[in-house]
Amino acid sequence: MKLKFIGTGSAFNTKLGNTSAYIKENNTLLLIDCGELTFDKILSLNLLSDVNEVHIAVTHTHPDHIGSLGSFIFYCYFIKKIKPIFHIAEGNFEDLIKLMGVTDKHCEFNTCVFGVADIYNLNIQLLFIPTNHVKELTSFGILFANLITNESAYYSGDSYEIPKSILYGLECGELNYLYQDTCKADYDGNVHLSLRKLTEIIPEELRERIFIMHTDEGFDFDKAKELGFNVAEI
């Protein structure tokens, strides 16, 4: 199961856009994260054409991941006449989006029991997995599983680690693809995963299933590819 991308950059690497991914099938759109620049890209890519059902999942509440979420929800509701379904892993997301003026009228809030949500039109189940990013925010990675083909992919969000369960799934062949927040910056206390650390974690024979995303300015894409990794692209 491969994801498509709207943007692949870190918060300050705006030339690549805010990192955001999506799945679009059967007149249904699933949007993962919606940073400050994302809504404009959604319109320019015409992603809402032929869509009559919209689902939203977010990894955490930093601005480069939810900055234009309110505008996206309002556009779906008022212009496209679609009431999006916002899958929430924990309550703070709902509280924050309501501060933007979004109410139950504009969006259906689906609080995921045990972090699980099913999207039947896409034949996909989402599993929100707690991760470590910054101490101020709760952050999640998202595991996508196709309910028919059993293909799976993990989207890390922003995190300086890869959960043990995800690494195990990758090693035993149960996880098809890993989309990982990866940066050039490499220092103690980094809240993102450096390319050096990713290289130490992932054996060479597994790297063809890794897609690097959320890259910072000056990231060496050629080096990453030489090491055997893929790079997420729009």
N, C-alpha and C positions, 0 to 999 in steps of 0.2 A: 504494500500500500504506500504509494508515494504522494506526498503533499505538493501542492502548487503554492508559489509565493507571490505576495504583493510587494514586499520589501524584505531586505536581508541585512540591513545595517544596525549598528548599535545606536544608542540614544544620540550621540554626537556625530555619528557618521551619516549625516542626513542625505548625502548624495546617493546612497543605496536605499534610502527609505527606511521607515521603521519596520523592524522585523514582524511580519504578519503572514500567516498561511491560510489556505482554504481548501475545501473539497466542494466540488459542485457537480451534482448528478441528479437526474430525475426531477428537474425543476426545483431543486433544493440546494441552498447554499449554507455551508458551515464555515463561519469565520473564526479564526483563532487569533486573538489580540487585535487591537484597533488603536494604534498610536496616533499622535498629532497629525501625521502626514497620510495616514491610511485611508481615511474617508475620501479624500481627493483622488487617490489612486484607484479606489473602488469605482468611482464615477468614470474616470478616464479609461479604465479597462472594461467598462460596461458590464461589470460582474453581476449586476442585478437583472440583466435582460433574461426573459423567459423564466424568472424565478417567482414562485408563489409561496415558498416556505423558507424562512431564514432562522438559522441557529447561531448562537454566539457562545464562545468559551474563551475565558481569559486566564492567563497564568498568574498575573499579579497586577497591582494597581499603580505601578510607575507610569508617568505621563506618556512615555514612548510606547506603552502597551495599551493604554485606555484613553489617550488624550482626545480622540475624536469619536469615542464610542457613543456619547450622547447624540451627536449630530447624525451618526449612522442610524441609530434607533429611530430618531424623529423622522429621518428621510424615509425609512422603510414604512413607518406608520402613516405619515401624512401624504407622501408622494406616491409610494408604491402600493399603499393600502394593505400592507402586510404587518402583522403583529409579531415581531421577532420573539423567539424563545431563548432566554438567557439562562444558560446552565451554570449554576453557582455552586462552588465547592464549599464555601463557608460564608457566613452572614455579612462580613464587612463589605463584600463586593456589592451586595444589594443596597446597603446603607449609603455607600459612596455614590452609586449611580442615581439614587433618589435625590441626592443633593444637587444633581445636574438638572432636576426637574422631570426626570423620567419616573412615571408611575405605573401601577398595574394596568392602567388604561393603554399605555403605549407599548408595554413589553410584558411577556409572561415570564415570571421568575420561577425557574425550576431548581429548587434546592436539592442537590443530588444526595440521595441517601447512600451512605458509605462511599461517597465520591464517584458514584456510577450514574451514567446517563445513556439512554438508548435513543438513537435517531434512526427510526425505522425506514424512512425514505432513502437513506444512504446505506442501510444495512450495517450501521456502525455503532459500536459501544465505546463510550469514553470512560476512562478511569483517571481521576485526578490523583496524582501522587505528590505528597508534600516534599519539597526540596529546600535546600539552603541557598539563599541569595544575600539578602541584607536582614539585619535583626529587626528593623523597623516594620517590615511587611511580611505577611504570610505569602509564600510563593508555592506554585505547583508546576510540575511537569504533567503532560497529558499523554496517556497511552491510548492509541486508537486500535481497535480490533474489528476487522470485518467479520460479521456474524455468519457469512456464507462461505467465504474462501479461507477464513482463519488467518489471513494476512494481518500483520500488525506493524505499527510504527510508533515511535516515542518522540515527542516534541518537548524539549527540555525547558522551554521558557528561559528565563535568566537564572543560572545556577552555577556555582563553582564546583559542583560535584555531579557524579552520575550515580543514581541509586543502585544499590547492590542487586536488587531484583531485576533491574534493566540490564545490567552487565551480565547477569546470569542468563537472562533470556537471549541476549546477543550471542553468548558463548555456546549455548546449547541449540541454537538455531530456531528458537521459538519467536524471536524478534527479527523482523525483516529489515527494518531501517531505523536508524537513530539520527535525529536532527538535533545537533548540539550547539549551544551557545559557546563560541570559541573566540578568543581574542589574541592579539599580539602582545598586549600588556602582560607582564609576568613579574609579580612581586608578592611579598607576604601580605596577606589580608585582602587579596584581590577577590572581588565578589563575582567574577566571571571565571570561566575555565580557560587557561592559556593553552596555546597550541602545544607547548612543551609538555604540559601535564597530560593533555589528551593523548599525546604520543606515548607517554609512559603507561597510560591506563589501557589503551586499546592495542592489542597485538596486531602485527602487520597483516595477518591473514584475515582479520575481521574489518579492516578499514574501508573496504569497498562498499560496506553497508552504512557508513557514516557520512552524513551531510553536515558540513559546517555552516553555521548561520550566526547572525547578530555580530558580525565582525566589526572591529574598530578601524579607525583610519590608519593606513599604513600597513594593514595586515598583508602578509606575504602569501598570496593565493598560490603562486607557483610552487612555493615550498610545501604548502599543505598538500597539493596534488602529487608532488614528488614523493611525499611520505605515504601516499596511497589513499588519501581522503578525497571525498567529493565536496563540491561547494554548491550550496543552495543558490539557485538563480531564479530571476523573475521570468 
